[in-house]
Amino acid sequence: MHIANIIIFNYRSCKFLDLELSREHPNVFIGLNDSGKSTVLQAFDLLLGNKPKYSSYGEGSYKSDLSNSLISIEKINAILENKDLPLFGFSDDSTLIIGKLVYSDDEVEKYIDLNLTAALKWSIECNPTNVLWIAKRYYNNRVQTYLISSEADEPLELWNATQATINGKIRELAITNEEIENENRRGRFSNFEKIRAVYGKLNCSLKWVDYNFGKSDKDVFPSFSLFDWHTSLEEIISTANAIMQEEINEHIIPIKQLANDSARKAEEAINQKFGEISSIIKEVAKEVEGISSKVHFDVKEKISDIMVTKTNSDGPIHLENQGEGLKRQIWFSLIKAKASTQEEGETKFVWAFDEPETHLYPGAQREFFDILNKISLGNVQTLISTHSTIFIDKSNLDKINSVKKENNGYTEINFCKDIDSIFLSLSVKNSDFLFYNKFLIVEGDTELYLVPQLYELYTGKSLIADNIQLLNIQGKNKWNENKRIIDKVLGDFKKSEDQLIFLFDNDMSFEIGRGVVTENMFFVGEQDIEDSIGDEVWLNILNDYYQGILEFNLEEINSWKESVAKNAKCNDYEKFYPILKKAIKLKCENSNIEYDSVKKIPSKGAESAEFLLKFMNTENTIPLKIKEAFDKLRV
């Protein structure tokens, strides 16, 4: 289960924020000091943390985490209504954190085996498929948790009701046994099965309802940890628990299952005994129709301590007694170990890192971000607050959130749309950092649209995700001018020949001369990219484009390619596209079709790229030289 959306109301500088989050990539928050980055991470702690810190005004307290200027409950409800969420009915004096949690079908199967509270089971059943909404309200030194559940117009809260109350509703609504679904198809109806039947008879709608975590409920929600470089022993042990969870589960799950089975047997025995003495109870408490119990055997698992053995120590030493430097090193190594053993799976942990680059030199920062990237692909969802240009350099641009304070003193967050927004958010200059690792130079508008699609088809990642900038020199005749500009811009950085990969039509090699060609230059086709595309691909493209008008065959396409000039600079009419256009015109004349009445094949820009990409949809349809250029980019 991971967080897909968090909505923050009235928390410090975060008067109102609505954030969409990625599961498989680090969610990066950048901005100047005091912009609200740490506050955003702490809001996640308020939602999912075990012991979140929140200050309210009260006796002996002179500070509060409540925003100074509150967004009213009316405005909160207007926002929720716009998101098709139920409304709240409390007053304005509250911090409210709302989270949309998303889980997989495999996780649903695991929930069946957990001894969940009726409140959580009912919420899971009532919400849209694989979605669970949870909210936390902080006010007057109190905290209240809510779930979205289907509830009657006059609230009953049957998930918190006694068996007698539920049975009373069954009788009141005249619900028959046939109307109650018995999931096991044997034995007595459970309270939950009766609750479902009762609500099925009533006029219900989705509402926010009060919720208290049950002991097994916490196994459903992801475990949240907020890390910085002031790492405590408790946080190190928490990290160790996360890393060793699979090893712990191997031994603890059978014990938990045994405990649940034993609890059910004990519950049946106790309830049988209650049944035997029910008449005695009724004599004393005449209004009581029946009495029953719920039994849960609590099985807790955790690493309780960490010991280290040092080269100069006489046996294991408690890590608690070691210096902060060693604690940080152990914590870093545990996270690194988590990445090295990471496998894809359901999200079990949400880890937030507040300026993790602190005390790390640039190379270590790059390594640490790679580690966070790797664990994000497994069962850890990551959130990062950072000033590090290295972290930003290695992030997907569309996963970077720019955090800033507006003139009114409250935090606003926007996705970074381009490099300019990165520079503005961090108040950096061009000389402070170079965002891209490498540059791919192409010569025209068609390649500008075509190449990124082919790269993603070939590698499974976008150019931006691999920190590659695509540059268009806009024609062969501008080669020398643009090459000088590029070299000048990159002159103060790493050698440009190491950063620049050139992907051109082969006719460019005749323009610039073989003497200046380097191993980073790749030339496609006999003359251009079009004649390098496979005959079968062209056959599919043309027959689809002219379906019902003209029909083409492989012999024709092969003959047109044979007509392309080889190994020399040539005139335009000796290249594939002009040859193809001329052949289409001749084919129309031979078929008594007015050439001007048929649609023409696009020859440049996005339209041309889309024309080609329709059937260049597998890796083996990408010309070899293009794949070689992509391989060089990724070295």
C-alpha positions, 0 to 999 in steps of 0.5 A, a space after each residue: 500500500 502506498 500514498 498516491 495523494 496527500 492533502 494538507 490543511 492548516 499545518 504550519 506554513 502549509 495552509 492548503 496543499 494537494 500533492 500527487 505522489 509517485 510510487 516507483 520514483 523518489 518524490 523530490 521536494 526542492 526550495 530555499 530555506 524556510 520554504 516549507 519542505 520539512 513541514 511537508 515531510 512532517 505532514 506525512 508523519 502526522 498521517 502515518 507516523 507512530 508517534 508524530 509530534 504536534 503542538 497545540 496551544 494550551 496550558 503551559 504551551 505558547 506555540 502551535 502547529 496550527 496555521 496562523 490564518 486558517 482555511 475555513 471548514 467551508 473552503 475545506 469542504 468545497 475542495 473535498 466536494 470538488 474531489 468527490 470526497 465526503 465533507 466534514 462537520 467540525 469547526 475551523 480550529 483543526 489541522 487536517 491531513 488526508 491521504 489516498 492509499 492505493 493497494 494491489 490485488 495481491 495485498 487484498 488476498 493477504 488482508 483476508 488472513 488478517 484479524 482486521 477490525 470491522 471498521 477497516 474491513 467495511 471501509 475497504 469494502 465500501 471504497 472504490 477498488 484498491 483505494 483507501 482514504 484515511 484522515 487525521 485531525 489534530 485539535 486541542 491536544 487531541 487527534 482523531 482518525 477517520 476513514 471513508 465508509 458507507 453509512 446510513 443517513 442517521 449514523 449507526 456506526 455498527 462496526 463499533 456496536 455490540 452483537 446485541 445491537 446488531 441483532 436488534 437491527 436485524 430484527 428491526 429490519 426483518 432481515 432473513 437468513 437468506 439475505 445475509 451472505 455467509 462467506 464460509 457457507 457454514 457456521 454462524 453469521 459473523 457480526 461483519 456479515 450481519 453489518 453488511 446485510 443491515 447497511 444493504 437495507 438502508 439508504 447509505 452514502 459515503 461519509 467520514 467516520 471515526 476510526 480507531 486502529 486495531 492491533 492487526 490493522 497496522 499490518 495493512 498500512 505502510 510503516 512511515 519513518 522520517 530520517 535526517 542526519 540526527 539519526 536516533 538509535 530508534 530510527 536505526 533499529 526501525 531501518 534494520 527491522 524494515 530490512 530484515 522484515 522478510 527474515 522476521 516474517 519467515 518465522 513470525 507469520 506461522 506464530 501469528 497464524 497459530 495465535 489467530 487460530 488459538 484466539 478463535 478457539 478461545 473466543 468460541 470457548 468464552 462465548 460458549 461459556 457466556 451463553 451458559 451463564 446468560 440467564 444469570 447475567 439477564 437476572 442482574 442486567 435485565 436489558 442485556 439480551 446476550 453477551 460475547 467477547 473478541 479475543 486477540 493474542 498480540 504477537 509483536 516482532 522487532 529487533 530490540 537492540 543492535 550490537 557492533 564489534 569493532 576492530 579494537 573492541 573486546 566483544 560486541 558493544 551496544 550501538 547506543 553507546 557509540 558516537 553519532 558518526 558511527 550511528 550515521 555510518 551504520 544507518 547509511 549502510 543498512 539503507 544501502 543493504 536494503 537496496 542491494 537485496 531489493 525485490 519488487 513487491 507491495 509497498 510496506 514502507 514510506 521513508 522520508 529523508 530530510 536533506 540527506 545530502 548533509 555531510 555527504 561529498 558529491 560522489 556519495 550523494 550520487 551513490 545515495 540517490 541511486 540507492 534511494 532510486 533502487 529501493 523505490 522500485 521495491 517495497 519502499 516509497 521515498 520522499 526527499 527534501 533536498 538542496 542538492 543539485 546532484 539529487 536534482 540532476 539524477 531525478 526525473 524532472 516530472 517528479 521534482 516538486 518546487 516548494 516556495 513561500 508566497 508573499 502571504 507566508 504560506 507554502 505553495 508546491 508545483 511540479 517543475 516543468 522545465 530547467 528554468 523552474 529548477 533554477 528559480 526554485 533553488 536560486 542558482 545560476 547556470 554556473 552552479 550546476 549542469 542539469 544533464 549528463 549528456 546531450 544528444 544532437 539531432 539535425 531536424 524537427 522530425 528527429 526531435 519528435 521521433 528519437 525520444 519515442 524510439 529511445 523509450 521503446 529501446 530502453 524503457 526509460 525517457 531521455 529526461 529520466 536518463 538525464 539526456 538533453 535533446 538538441 536540434 541544430 535545425 539543418 545541415 547548413 547550420 552544423 558549424 555554427 551550432 557546433 561552435 556554440 555548443 562547445 562554447 557553452 560547455 567549455 567550462 564543464 566536462 569535455 564536450 566530446 565526452 558529453 555529446 552524442 551526434 545522431 544524423 542522417 548519413 548525408 551529413 557525413 558527406 557535408 562535414 567530411 569524414 576527417 572530422 567524424 568521431 566515435 560519438 557520431 552516428 550516421 543513419 541510412 545510405 542517405 537518411 533515416 527513412 532509407 534505413 527503416 525496414 522494408 516490412 515496416 514501410 510496407 505496413 506504413 504505406 498500406 495502412 496510410 493508403 488503405 483502399 486507395 493504393 496497394 504496395 509490395 516488398 519488391 517495389 519498396 526494395 527497388 526504391 531503396 536500391 535507387 538511393 545514391 550510395 557512398 556519396 553526396 547526392 541531389 535530393 531527388 536521389 534520396 528515399 523520400 523524393 523517390 517514394 513520392 515520385 513512385 506514389 505519383 506514378 502509381 496513381 497515374 497507372 491506377 487512373 487516380 488523380 494524384 492531387 486528390 490523395 493525401 501526401 505522406 508527411 515529410 517533417 516534424 511531429 506529423 512525420 514522426 507519428 507517421 513512421 512510429 505507427 509501425 516502428 513499435 518494437 525494438 527490432 524495427 529501430 535502425 541499427 545505427 540509432 540503437 548504437 547511438 543509444 547504447 553510447 549514450 548509456 555508457 
